[in-house]
Amino acid sequence: MKKHSPSAERNRDEILPVLGDLIPESGLLLEVASGTGQHAVHFAGAFPGISWQPSELLEENLASIRAWREEAGLPNLLAPIRLDLCEFPWPLGEVDAIFGSNMIHITPWETCLAFLKGAARHLKPGAPLIYYGAFFRKDRETAPSNLAFDRSLRERDPAWGVRNLEDVRAAAEGLGLAFETSLDMPNNNYLTVFRR
């Protein structure tokens, strides 16, 4: 029932210190596409003032999140909610921050747009949308590993693929989410921040 992601295990400690500079000290944070639940447990444990709300679409992942949550016993880690990013309205009110990781390249472009649309609707004014993952960027030479990663994704599903940061930024800004920064992270990833 409890699933394990090696990549989540690897990148959680890379994300943690940067995330701490971006999220508020208290309030409600929505994590979209929480996957196995490893990030939720790790980050909720590090930020006890935040109510951490994991979410997932797939029941097998919801079950894994519940198992990780039960084992951790953290009072600020909320029970996961089923969230289909493309179904509006989302089943929650306003939030103080939204975090997502490694999701938009393994979903169709329409899901990325729905993610941004939902964030624009549910984030409080001034609240951050924080996303960790790979991007193509016009201002950077693309790493060969990211080109290979993109090819492998498109072979699995032609609707998938590493997104252009400029396209995501344009879509976000069209919805009222201001681009703030895109920080270099290990393994050719970025931590990208928009603000409502």
JOKA-V967646 format. One line per field, one symbol per residue. psi: psi as a letter, one per 30 degrees, with the letter a starting at -180 (. if undefined). A space follows every 10 residues. Layout:
psi->???
This chain:
psi->ejlkjeeeee fefeeeeeef fellflakkk jkifbffeee eeeeefiffk jjjlllekee eeeeeeeeee eehkfgjlkk kkjjffjkll hlbklflkkl kheffgllee eeeeeeeeee efklkfkkjk kkaklkkfgk kkkeeeeeee eeefeejffl lklkeeeeee eeefggjkke ljkkllhhll jkklk.
